Amino acid sequence: LQLASSYKELLEIQGYDVSLAPDGAEALKHVLVNHTDAVICDLQMPKLEGDLFYATVERTQPSLARRFVFVTGMADDEHFQKFIATVDAPVLRKPVMVTALLAEVARIMIC
């Protein structure tokens, strides 16, 4: 959660309104009841993995599913590699350069 808090602070400095969830289940609850413009998501999260979180959002809010950025250290994991190959979303590998994260967020916000 420390890294997520750093991303939150960075994005808020850039003028974004950011919500933070401690796990995938809480993130899903949040996006189902609150207007959300974009999601920065790890693949490996407590309570609900990023691929399952994304699949649920894709079914319930297809327009939001087009505004995901995955930030992960698990991109080489066999399970997640299959998912990454099927999803049309940027995947940034940890450690992520700040400029890369900001560029991807800016890009998906204009989609």
N, C-alpha and C positions, 0 to 999 in steps of 0.2 A: 504493500500500500504506500510505501515511502516513494517509490518511483511514480506511482499514479498521482500522488500529491504534488510531486515536482512538475509533472506534466500539467496538472490543473493550474498551478501557479503561473507557469509559462504561458499557457493559453489565455488566462485571465489578463495578464499583462498585455497581450495582443488584442484585448477587447472582447474575447469570447466569454459567454456565460456558461460555466462548467459545473456539472454535477458529478459526484464521485460515488461509486458503489463499492462496498467491500468484497463482493463476490458476484458471480454470474446470476444467481437467483435474484438478488436484490437489484441488479442492473436490469433484468428482465421486468421485474415489477415496475421499476421506474419508467422504462420506455413504453410500457403498456398503458400507463395512466398520465404521462406527462409528454407534452410536445417536445420532441427531440430532433435537432437538425442533423446531428452526426454522432457517430460512436467510435471511440478509440477503444479497442478491445484486445486483451491478451488471449491467446489460445488456451493456456492452462490457467484456470481459475477455480477457486473453491466452489463447491455446491453445484456449479453448472459450467461445463467446459465451453470455451469460446465457439467451437463449431456447432454445438447444440443451441447455444444462445442465438447465434446467427441464423440457424435454420428456423427457429421459432419466430424471430423477427421477420425473416423472409416470407413466412407464411402469413403473418398477421399484419405486417407493414412493409410491403415490397419497396415502397419508395425510400424508406429509411435503410433498408438492406443495401441500397446502392450507395450509401454514405457511410460505409465502415472503413476504418483503417485498422489493420491488425498490427500490433506491436508485440513481438514474442521472441523468446529464446528457444522455442520449441519447433521452429520451422523445419528442422531436420528429422524430427520424430516421424516414424513411418505412418502412424495414424493421421497426424496433422498434415503430412505431405499430400495424402490423398485428398483431404479437404481443400487445401490450398490450390491444388490443381483444378478443382471444380468451381471455385468461387472467383467472382470478378471483383476483387477488392485488393488494394495495395497491402503488401505484407512487409513490414519493416522489422529487420532483425536487431535484437538487442546486442550491444548497446546502440541506441538510436541517436543519430546526429540531430540536434535541435532543428537545424535548418531543414532536414528531410521531413521531420514530423510536421513542422509548420507549413511546408510546401504541400504535403499531402492533404492536410486539413483544409487549406485554402482551396486546393483543387476540387475536393469533393463538395465543398460548400457552394461552388458555382454550378454544379451538375444539376 
